[in-house]
């Protein structure tokens, strides 16, 4: 089922359910939680006058099937595990934590140096934070992103998604201050299948340029 022409289209439609005028009066930090979500986050951030950044995460795959994510670790070393899958594949928790530590050490630093000159994620204590993505497949990336931000004690945290599984949306509303969700699908398939066009441009280049501009403005 096609719901959106592309990520920009999804972003424009998402803006119709966001309280844009109210958010423009407030200060919001908009965080993309996947590369495909950067275009959406960028459009939303511009519309509400918010800051834009990326919350880096790395998946931990099952050693039995590399296509299956059993956990995700964030750049602040928060971890969320799919216990049911881990048990189903008979994967020890020690293995998952070991892999999380290894991936955090090997992968995350290169992202930070490439996009933030090695700087950690801005402290979100007391800030209004919006997490944005193209959708939520397993929910692991979304949940580890929420766990990462909650640990910083934000003033408010909301989620904005064009499409999400119905089962996950129910849990989400109990966790955040608000969730802006365009489509809650009872029979959900992977997020990219809801988009007609798969953007081929390097969306992370857009993020890098935005962060570079922000850094330049701080120095002026």
C-alpha positions in Angstrom: 0.0 0.0 0.0 1.5 3.4 -1.1 0.7 6.2 1.4 3.3 8.8 0.3 5.0 9.8 -2.9 8.3 10.4 -1.0 9.7 11.6 2.4 9.0 15.2 1.6 5.4 14.4 0.9 5.2 12.5 4.2 6.7 15.5 6.0 4.2 17.9 4.5 1.3 15.6 5.5 2.7 15.2 8.9 2.8 19.0 9.4 -1.0 19.0 8.9 -1.4 17.3 12.3 1.3 19.1 14.2 0.5 22.2 16.2 3.0 24.2 14.0 1.9 27.7 15.1 2.2 26.8 18.8 5.6 25.0 18.3 6.9 28.1 16.5 6.5 30.0 19.8 8.4 27.3 21.7 11.9 26.0 21.3 12.1 22.5 20.0 14.9 20.1 19.2 14.1 17.8 16.3 16.0 14.5 16.2 16.0 12.2 13.2 16.4 8.6 14.2 17.2 7.0 10.9 18.9 8.1 7.6 15.5 7.9 5.8 14.0 10.1 8.5 16.4 13.0 7.9 14.4 14.5 5.1 11.2 14.4 7.2 12.9 15.8 10.3 14.5 18.6 8.2 11.2 19.7 6.8 9.5 19.6 10.2 12.4 21.4 11.9 12.3 24.2 9.3 8.5 24.5 9.7 8.5 24.9 13.4 11.8 26.8 13.6 13.5 24.0 15.6 17.0 22.7 15.8 17.9 19.6 13.8 20.2 16.7 14.7 20.5 12.9 14.4 20.4 10.4 17.2 22.9 7.7 16.2 22.1 4.1 16.9 23.4 0.7 15.9 21.5 -2.6 15.6 22.6 -5.9 17.2 21.7 -8.7 14.9 20.9 -12.3 15.7 24.0 -14.5 15.2 21.6 -17.1 13.7 20.0 -14.7 11.2 21.7 -11.4 10.4 18.5 -9.9 9.0 16.9 -10.1 12.5 17.5 -7.3 14.9 17.5 -8.4 18.5 18.6 -5.2 20.1 19.7 -1.6 19.4 22.3 0.5 21.2 22.3 4.3 21.1 25.3 6.7 21.0 24.9 7.2 24.8 25.1 3.4 25.3 21.5 2.9 26.2 20.3 -0.5 25.0 16.8 -1.9 24.2 16.5 -5.7 23.7 13.7 -7.7 22.1 13.6 -10.3 24.8 11.1 -12.5 22.9 13.4 -12.8 19.9 16.5 -13.3 22.1 14.8 -16.2 23.8 13.4 -17.6 20.6 17.0 -17.7 19.1 18.4 -18.8 22.5 20.7 -15.8 22.6 22.4 -15.1 25.9 22.0 -11.6 27.3 25.8 -11.4 27.9 26.3 -11.9 24.1 23.9 -9.0 23.4 25.6 -6.6 25.8 29.0 -7.7 24.5 27.9 -7.0 20.9 26.4 -3.7 22.0 29.7 -2.6 23.6 31.7 -3.7 20.5 29.4 -1.9 18.0 29.3 1.2 20.2 33.1 1.3 20.3 33.6 0.5 16.6 30.8 2.3 14.8 29.4 5.3 16.8 32.7 7.3 17.1 33.1 7.5 13.3 29.6 8.9 13.0 30.2 11.5 15.7 33.5 12.7 14.1 32.0 12.7 10.6 28.8 14.7 11.5 29.5 16.5 14.8 33.3 16.7 14.9 33.3 14.2 17.7 30.8 16.1 19.9 28.3 14.0 21.8 24.5 14.5 21.4 23.4 17.8 22.9 22.2 17.5 26.5 18.4 17.6 26.2 17.8 18.4 29.9 14.8 20.8 30.2 14.3 20.9 26.5 11.3 20.1 24.2 12.4 17.2 22.1 10.7 15.7 19.0 11.8 12.3 17.6 11.0 11.9 13.8 11.4 9.0 11.5 9.9 7.6 8.3 8.1 4.9 10.3 8.7 2.3 13.0 9.4 -1.3 11.9 10.6 -3.3 14.9 10.2 -0.4 17.3 13.7 -1.0 18.7 15.2 2.2 17.3 12.3 4.2 18.5 12.4 2.8 22.0 16.2 3.1 22.4 15.9 6.7 21.2 13.2 7.4 23.7 15.2 5.7 26.5 18.2 7.9 25.5 16.3 11.2 25.7 14.3 10.2 28.9 17.7 9.7 30.6 18.5 13.4 29.9 15.3 14.6 31.7 13.7 16.7 28.9 10.9 19.1 29.6 8.7 17.3 27.0 9.2 14.6 24.5 6.9 13.9 21.5 7.1 11.6 18.5 6.1 12.4 15.0 5.7 9.5 12.5 4.0 9.2 9.1 3.2 5.5 9.7 3.4 3.1 12.6 2.1 -0.4 13.6 -1.2 -0.1 15.5 0.2 -2.3 18.4 3.2 -0.1 18.9 1.2 3.2 18.8 -0.9 2.1 21.8 2.2 1.6 23.8 3.7 4.8 22.5 0.9 7.0 23.8 1.5 5.8 27.3 5.2 6.7 27.2 5.4 10.2 25.7 3.8 13.6 26.1 2.2 13.3 22.7 2.5 11.3 19.5 1.6 12.7 16.1 0.9 9.7 14.0 -0.6 9.9 10.5 -1.4 6.3 9.9 -1.7 3.5 12.4 -1.6 0.2 10.5 -3.1 -3.0 11.8 -1.2 -5.0 9.3 2.1 -3.2 9.1 4.9 -4.0 6.7 8.3 -2.3 6.6 8.2 1.5 6.4 9.8 1.9 3.0 7.0 0.0 1.4 4.6 2.9 2.1 6.7 5.3 -0.1 6.5 5.3 -3.9 9.9 6.8 -4.3 13.0 5.7 -2.5 15.3 8.8 -2.3 18.7 8.1 -3.8 20.4 11.3 -2.6 22.7 11.1 0.4 20.3 12.4 3.0 23.1 12.4 5.6 24.9 15.0 3.5 22.0 17.3 4.1 22.4 16.8 7.8 26.1 17.3 7.7 25.6 20.6 5.9 23.0 21.8 8.4 25.2 20.9 11.4 28.1 22.7 9.7 26.0 25.8 9.3 24.9 25.7 12.9 28.5 25.4 14.0 29.5 28.4 11.8 26.7 30.5 13.3 27.8 29.7 16.8 31.3 30.9 16.0 30.1 34.3 14.6 
